[in-house]
C-alpha cells in the first residue's frame, strides 16, 4: 500500500499532555525488527540544539478553517468529530508501505483507532452524549495521508517542543485541506493524529498538543508508535485523544492545579482511570484488543461529559474548560 506524499512545513505553540510508556510481556501480533543503521545519518546532530526557523502563521487559505481559540480544533466531546491520520516522514524516521513490517503497523494503527473511538463513543453515551468519531480512511481516503516534515525530529520533541509543534502545525496549515475534509465527512471538529515510525529502541513517549490557556489551537496527538520495544495500544490512543478535549494527566502534578498529593493518593488507591494508567490493572500488561481502564468522575468532568466532579470539588482543582 502506498499513500500520497505531500510536502513540508513550519509554525505555532501549545501545552502538551504526556502518556506513559510502560513495559509488558510483548505483543505477539507485531514484532518489528528495526535496524539502528536506518538512523545513523542523523547521529552527528544528536547533541546539537534542535532549531526550527519557523514563524507563527495563521491561515485564511482554502486549506484552513476558523479555529476556536478557546476550545481548539476538538471543541466538545459531542457530535461528529473527524480524525485525520498523518503518517509522518521526519528527519530520522519514515514509512515504507511496501514493507511487511510497516503494513502490519499500519493495520495496528487502524485497529487502535477503531477500539479507542468505540471506547470513547460508549463512554460518552453513558453520560448522555451522542458522539461519532469519523476516522475510517478506507471509507474516506482523504482522512489519511503522508507528510514529509524534515523539520521534525521525534528525538527532540521533549526538549524543544515549541519548535517541534510549530513545524507540525504549519505543515497541517499548509497541506491539509481541513475545511474540505470536514465538509466531505459531515463533521464540525477535528483531531490530527501524527504517526511516527520510531525504532524499537525509542524511549520517547507519545504526547499531545492541546488547547489549554494556549493561543494556537491545533490539537495534535503525536504518536510514537514504538516505545521501549512495544507498539502503542488502544488505551494510549484513547488517552491522547481525551487530551484534545481538555483532559489532564492524573499521573503527574501539572494542569488545572492537580497536586502531587492527589497524584500520590490516586496511585495509592489504585485509581483505574485511563488518564492515570494505560495497562490492564489486573495483569500490568497492555491490551491490544480492548481497553480495561475507566473514565472516572474527574476525567468525565474535564472532558465536558458532566458539569460536576466530586473529586474536583473535594480537592479544589481548577474548573473545566467546558
Secondary structure, 3 states (H helix, E strand, C coil): CCCCEECCCCCCCCEEEECCCCCCCCCCCCCCCCCHHHHHHHHHHCCCCCCCCCCCCCCCCCCCCCCCCCCCCCCCCCEEEEEEEEEEECCCCCCCCCCHHHHHHHHHHHHHHHHHHHHHHHHHHHCCCCEEEECCCCCCHHHEEEEECCCCCHHHCCCCHHHHHHHHHHHHHHHCCHHHHHHHHCCCEEEEEEEECCCCCCCCCCEEEECCCCCCCCCEEEEECEECCEECCHHHHHHHHHHCCCCCCCCCCCHHHCCHHHHHHHHHCCCCECCCCCCCCCCCCCCCCCCCCECCHHHHHHCCCCCCCHHHHHHCCCCCCC
